[in-house]
Amino acid sequence: MITSLYNGIAGMKAHQNGIDLISDNISNVNTTGYRATTPLFSTIFSQQLNSVELADDPTANDLGYGSVFNGSETNFNNGSLIDSDNQYDLAIQGSGFFGVKDTNGEILYTRDGSFSRDAKGMLVNSNGDYVMGISAYNIQGDRIINNPHTTIKSQKAGNETPIHIPDSLTYPAKPSTFVKFAGSLDPSIKTKIDKNGKRVQIPNLEIFQTEVQDNKGNTNKLAITFTKQVPQIGDSTTWDAKAELRDENGDLISTKEGTVKFNGFGALIYNNLTSIDNNGAPLRIDLGTTYKRGVAQTGYDGLRSIQDAQERSVQKDGAKSGELEQYFINEKGELLASFSNGVSVPIAKIALYHFRNESGLEKVGSNHFKASANSGQPTFFIDKKGNFVDPSTIQSSKLETSNVDLTTALTELIAMQKAFDASSKSITTSDQLIQNAINMKR
């Protein structure tokens, strides 16, 4: 009877802790990124009734002394994703955690991606903690550096910094250094009737043009006029080429002339128009490689002199100056700045941390965790070449809901309350039995 009292007390304590944990789950059913907690129980100890235990005895000879609360286990299954109208709200699709630095300088880990930009331009969570990331080092003052990095260099976890999002940025003009034209010059023979009534051959005229940038930030227009020489001799075709570079007002900056030749199959075999002065700096003109016997594609990778339907194309470097239009975050977690000249530049990458043992994380508050000896230190997924290869993706303008199943949680709460009531009743019953035994003695 005394044992039943202790069993009842142990049961009440254990189930009270279970009720507290399940109630906490229910209260956080709408908390972004919340991870449900499961209570764990274990037997206190048991006593053997018989001094000698027979190996073939099918009956249990142990007397239990109740159960005790043995900690809790966090459920790390993903919650559902919901839409948000905030571009800085983020959700992780897959494993991993965001990192935030609190006011004490400690890094905490969370699935709650409710982020925003504060008055200082820092990316923060709802508590004002800084969101950690990896800088692209593309900003100098209020401008993008010359030749900005197109990818963010990987690093080991531990060197991340808070992410700053400037109010304004300027993308500097980048001068063009080359232009490559590809397409076909029509070799067909064109004629007209002259003033004497005779049919005579006239030169074909083709014009290729594009915009280029000079080293002073100006946008200039390059036009190359190809004029077919007539009459042609043999199977080859020769064209006179004249390049003209004009400013935005149409005033001539520079001009250069040359010649291009094609063989009987339309392949380029000669070109001496290779550059033009771009307002003080050379601009390389690439019309394709000249034909070489036995080398694939040579003579046809730029200009050709055949009748085909392939569209003309131009490749070039350089860019106009541009002003910041907007920021956006891609699936890799890269924060990119988009400019009015059509260029997008990475600013930083949202750090996505992983742990060897997620269950070993220590819970802090409702939806934050910190690393422990059991969880191990945070890491990034990086391949042998040092590139980020994280299989998880980050969804912008979305949030992850709590992973608490309200129906299951309410059922568990009822069961836990019933178990608490049963333990409480066992104490009352044991007390009555003891009282009856005392009365019988009297």
C-alpha positions in Angstrom: 0.0 0.0 0.0 2.9 2.3 0.8 4.3 1.5 -2.6 1.1 2.5 -4.3 1.4 6.0 -2.7 4.8 6.5 -4.1 3.6 5.2 -7.5 0.8 7.7 -7.5 3.0 10.6 -6.5 5.6 9.7 -9.2 2.8 9.4 -11.8 1.4 12.8 -10.9 4.7 14.5 -11.2 5.5 12.8 -14.5 2.2 13.4 -16.1 2.2 17.0 -14.9 5.4 17.6 -16.9 3.7 15.9 -19.9 0.7 18.1 -19.6 2.9 21.2 -19.5 4.8 20.2 -22.7 1.7 19.3 -24.7 0.0 22.5 -23.5 3.0 24.4 -24.8 2.7 22.7 -28.1 -0.9 23.7 -28.4 -0.2 27.3 -27.4 2.4 27.5 -30.2 0.3 25.9 -33.0 0.4 29.3 -34.8 4.1 30.1 -34.0 6.2 30.3 -37.2 8.8 27.6 -37.4 7.8 26.0 -34.1 9.0 22.5 -33.5 6.7 20.2 -31.4 8.1 18.6 -28.2 7.3 15.0 -27.1 7.6 14.1 -23.4 9.6 11.0 -22.5 9.1 8.8 -19.4 11.1 6.0 -17.8 10.7 3.5 -14.9 12.2 4.6 -11.6 13.3 1.2 -10.5 11.8 -2.2 -9.7 12.1 -4.7 -6.8 12.3 -8.5 -7.1 9.6 -10.2 -5.1 11.3 -13.6 -4.9 14.8 -13.9 -3.6 15.4 -16.7 -6.1 14.4 -16.1 -9.7 13.8 -19.3 -11.7 14.9 -19.1 -15.4 11.9 -21.0 -16.6 9.4 -19.0 -14.5 6.9 -17.4 -16.9 5.5 -15.0 -14.4 6.9 -11.6 -13.6 8.5 -11.3 -10.2 9.3 -7.5 -10.3 7.4 -4.8 -8.5 7.6 -1.4 -10.2 7.9 1.8 -8.3 6.3 4.1 -10.9 7.5 6.2 -13.8 9.4 9.5 -13.9 9.6 12.3 -16.4 12.8 11.7 -18.4 13.1 14.8 -20.5 11.7 15.6 -23.9 12.4 15.0 -27.6 11.9 17.7 -30.3 10.1 16.7 -33.5 12.1 18.2 -36.5 9.6 17.3 -39.2 8.9 20.2 -41.5 5.8 22.3 -41.3 3.7 23.5 -44.2 4.6 26.6 -46.2 2.3 29.6 -46.4 2.4 32.7 -48.6 3.5 36.1 -47.3 3.5 39.6 -48.8 6.9 40.4 -47.4 9.8 39.7 -49.8 12.1 39.2 -46.9 10.0 36.4 -45.3 11.8 33.2 -45.9 11.1 29.5 -45.6 13.4 26.5 -45.8 12.3 23.7 -48.0 14.3 20.7 -46.7 16.7 20.5 -43.7 18.7 23.3 -42.1 18.4 26.4 -40.0 18.7 30.1 -40.2 21.2 31.8 -37.9 20.5 34.9 -35.9 22.7 36.9 -33.5 21.0 38.0 -30.4 21.7 41.1 -28.2 24.3 39.0 -26.3 26.2 38.2 -29.4 25.2 34.5 -29.3 24.2 32.7 -32.5 20.9 31.0 -32.3 19.4 28.7 -34.9 15.8 28.8 -36.1 13.3 27.8 -38.8 11.4 31.0 -38.3 12.1 33.1 -41.3 10.0 36.2 -40.3 12.6 38.7 -41.4 12.5 42.4 -42.3 14.8 45.3 -42.9 15.3 47.6 -40.0 15.9 51.4 -40.0 19.6 50.9 -40.3 19.2 48.6 -43.3 20.0 45.4 -41.4 18.2 42.2 -42.1 16.6 41.2 -38.7 14.0 38.9 -37.2 10.9 39.9 -35.2 13.1 40.2 -32.1 15.5 42.6 -33.8 18.3 39.9 -33.9 20.6 40.1 -36.9 20.2 37.5 -39.6 23.6 35.9 -40.4 24.9 35.5 -43.9 28.0 35.4 -46.2 29.0 38.6 -47.9 29.7 38.7 -51.6 32.0 41.7 -51.1 30.6 43.5 -54.1 29.8 46.8 -52.4 32.1 49.7 -51.8 30.5 52.7 -50.3 27.2 53.3 -52.2 28.5 51.6 -55.4 29.0 48.2 -56.8 32.7 47.4 -57.3 34.1 47.1 -60.8 34.0 43.6 -62.1 31.7 42.3 -59.3 31.7 38.7 -58.3 29.0 36.7 -59.9 29.1 33.9 -57.3 29.6 34.0 -53.5 32.7 32.3 -52.3 32.1 29.4 -49.9 33.6 29.3 -46.4 33.5 27.2 -43.3 30.7 28.0 -40.8 31.7 30.4 -38.1 32.8 33.5 -40.1 29.3 34.8 -41.1 28.3 38.4 -40.6 25.0 40.3 -40.3 23.5 41.2 -43.6 23.3 44.9 -44.6 20.9 46.0 -47.3 21.7 49.5 -48.5 19.0 52.0 -49.3 20.6 53.0 -52.6 23.2 51.5 -54.8 24.7 52.5 -58.2 26.1 50.1 -60.7 29.0 51.8 -62.5 29.3 51.8 -66.2 31.6 49.1 -67.5 33.4 49.8 -70.8 33.0 47.4 -73.6 36.2 45.6 -74.7 34.8 43.4 -77.5 31.9 42.8 -79.8 31.3 39.6 -81.7 28.9 39.5 -84.6 27.4 36.3 -86.1 25.1 35.9 -89.1 25.0 35.6 -92.8 25.8 38.1 -95.6 23.6 37.4 -98.5 25.8 36.3 -101.5 23.0 36.2 -104.1 23.5 38.4 -107.2 21.4 41.5 -107.4 20.9 43.4 -110.6 19.1 46.5 -112.0 18.4 48.1 -115.3 20.8 51.0 -116.0 20.0 54.2 -117.9 21.1 52.5 -121.2 18.5 49.7 -120.6 21.1 47.1 -119.7 20.9 44.8 -116.7 23.9 45.3 -114.5 25.0 43.8 -111.2 24.7 46.0 -108.1 26.5 45.5 -104.7 24.6 43.9 -101.9 24.4 46.0 -98.7 24.3 44.5 -95.1 24.5 46.4 -91.8 25.2 45.0 -88.4 24.9 47.3 -85.4 24.8 47.4 -81.6 25.3 49.7 -78.6 28.6 49.7 -76.7 29.9 51.5 -73.6 33.1 53.6 -73.5 35.4 54.2 -70.5 33.7 57.5 -69.8 30.3 55.9 -69.1 28.8 56.9 -72.4 26.6 54.7 -74.6 27.8 54.7 -78.2 26.4 53.1 -81.3 28.6 50.8 -83.5 27.5 50.1 -87.0 29.4 48.0 -89.6 28.3 48.3 -93.2 29.3 45.4 -95.5 29.2 46.2 -99.2 29.7 43.3 -101.7 32.3 44.0 -104.3 31.1 43.6 -107.9 31.7 41.9 -110.1 33.0 38.9 -108.2 35.8 36.8 -109.6 35.8 33.0 -109.1 33.9 31.2 -106.3 35.0 33.4 -103.5 33.1 36.4 -102.3 34.7 39.7 -101.1 33.0 42.4 -99.1 34.2 45.9 -98.1 33.5 46.6 -94.4 33.2 50.0 -92.9 32.8 50.4 -89.1 31.5 53.7 -87.6 31.2 54.6 -84.0 28.8 57.4 -83.1 27.8 59.0 -79.8 24.2 59.4 -78.5 23.7 62.5 -80.6 24.8 60.7 -83.7 28.2 62.5 -84.0 31.0 60.4 -85.4 33.6 59.4 -82.9 35.8 57.1 -85.1 35.7 55.0 -88.2 37.7 52.1 -89.7 37.6 50.2 -92.9 38.6 46.7 -93.8 37.8 43.7 -96.0 36.3 40.3 -95.4 36.4 37.3 -97.8 34.6 34.0 -98.0 35.3 30.8 -99.9 32.9 29.1 -102.3 31.2 27.4 -99.4 30.5 30.6 -97.6 33.2 30.2 -94.9 35.2 33.2 -93.7 38.8 33.0 -95.0 40.1 36.6 -94.4 39.3 39.6 -92.2 41.3 42.6 -91.4 38.6 44.6 -89.6 39.6 43.7 -86.0 39.2 46.8 -83.9 38.0 50.4 -83.7 38.8 53.3 -81.3 36.0 53.5 -78.7 36.4 57.1 -77.5 40.0 56.6 -76.4 40.1 52.9 -75.8 40.3 50.0 -78.3 37.2 48.0 -79.0 37.9 44.5 -80.4 35.7 43.5 -83.3 35.3 39.7 -83.7 33.7 38.5 -86.9 34.5 34.8 -86.3 37.5 32.5 -86.8 38.9 32.0 -90.3 38.4 28.6 -92.0 41.0 25.9 -91.2 40.8 22.6 -93.0 40.0 19.8 -90.6 39.0 22.1 -87.7 35.3 21.9 -87.0 33.2 25.1 -87.1 36.0 27.3 -88.2 34.8 29.8 -90.8 31.2 29.5 -89.7 31.1 30.6 -86.1 30.8 34.3 -86.9 30.0 35.8 -90.2 29.2 33.6 -93.2 28.3 34.3 -96.8 25.5 31.9 -97.5 21.8 32.0 -97.9 20.3 30.7 -94.6 17.6 31.6 -92.2 19.7 31.7 -89.1 19.1 34.9 -87.1 21.9 37.4 -86.5 23.4 37.6 -83.0 25.8 39.8 -81.1 27.9 39.0 -78.1 29.6 41.8 -76.1 30.7 42.8 -72.7 30.3 46.1 -70.9 27.2 47.6 -69.2 25.5 50.9 -68.8 25.4 52.5 -65.3 22.3 51.7 -63.4 20.4 52.6 -60.3 19.0 50.2 -57.7 15.5 49.1 -58.5 14.8 46.2 -56.1 16.2 43.4 -54.0 15.2 39.7 -54.3 16.2 36.4 -52.9 16.6 33.3 -55.1 16.3 29.6 -54.2 20.0 29.4 -53.2 19.4 32.0 -50.6 21.3 34.7 -52.4 20.3 38.3 -51.9 20.6 40.0 -55.3 20.3 43.7 -56.2 18.6 44.4 -59.5 19.5 47.6 -61.4 17.9 49.7 -64.0 20.4 48.6 -66.6 19.1 45.0 -66.4 22.1 43.7 -64.4 21.6 41.8 -61.1 24.5 41.5 -58.6 24.7 39.2 -55.5 25.0 41.1 -52.3 25.1 38.3 -49.7 23.9 34.7 -49.1 21.6 33.7 -46.3 23.5 31.2 -44.2 21.8 27.8 -44.0 23.3 25.8 -41.1 23.2 22.0 -40.7 24.0 19.8 -37.7 25.3 16.3 -37.3 22.5 15.6 -34.8 19.6 17.9 -34.8 18.0 16.1 -31.9 20.9 17.3 -29.8 20.1 21.0 -30.2 19.2 22.8 -27.0 15.8 24.6 -27.2 15.8 28.3 -26.4 12.4 29.9 -26.2 9.6 28.8 -28.4 11.4 28.4 -31.8 15.1 29.0 -31.3 17.9 26.5 -30.6 21.6 26.7 -29.8 24.3 24.2 -30.5 25.4 21.7 -27.9 28.0 18.9 -27.5 25.3 16.5 -28.6 24.3 18.4 -31.8 27.9 19.2 -32.9 28.9 22.5 -34.4 27.1 23.9 -37.4 28.3 23.2 -40.9 27.6 24.1 -44.5 27.2 21.6 -47.4 30.3 22.2 -49.6 31.8 20.0 -52.3 35.5 19.2 -52.8 35.8 22.3 -55.0 34.5 24.6 -52.3 31.1 25.2 -53.9 27.9 25.3 -52.0 25.9 22.1 -52.8 23.0 22.4 -50.3 20.1 20.3 -51.4 17.7 22.4 -49.4 16.2 25.5 -51.0 15.0 28.9 -49.6 11.6 30.2 -50.6 11.1 33.9 -50.6 7.8 35.5 -49.5 6.8 32.3 -47.7 6.8 31.2 -44.1 6.9 27.8 -42.4 4.1 27.0 -40.0 4.4 25.1 -36.8 4.6 21.3 -37.2 2.2 20.7 -34.3 -0.7 18.5 -35.3 -3.5 20.1 -33.2 -5.8 17.0 -33.4 -3.0 14.7 -32.1 -1.9 17.2 -29.5 -5.4 17.6 -28.0 -5.8 13.8 -27.9 -2.5 13.4 -26.1 -3.5 16.2 -23.6 -6.8 14.3 -22.8 -4.8 11.1 -22.3 -2.2 12.8 -20.1 -4.9 14.4 -18.0 -6.7 11.1 -17.5 -3.4 9.5 -16.5 -2.8 12.3 -14.0 -6.3 11.8 -12.6 -5.7 8.1 -12.3 -2.4 8.7 -10.4 -4.2 11.1 -8.1 -7.0 8.6 -7.5 -4.5 5.9 -6.7 -3.2 8.0 -3.8 -6.7 8.5 -2.5 -7.4 4.8 -2.8 -4.2 3.8 -1.0 -5.0 6.3 1.8 -8.3 4.6 2.2 -6.8 1.2 2.3 -4.3 2.2 4.9 -7.1 3.8 7.0 -9.1 0.6 6.8 -6.1 -1.5 7.9 -5.6 0.8 10.9 -9.3 0.5 11.8 -9.1 -3.3 11.6 -6.1 -3.3 14.0 -8.2 -1.3 16.5 
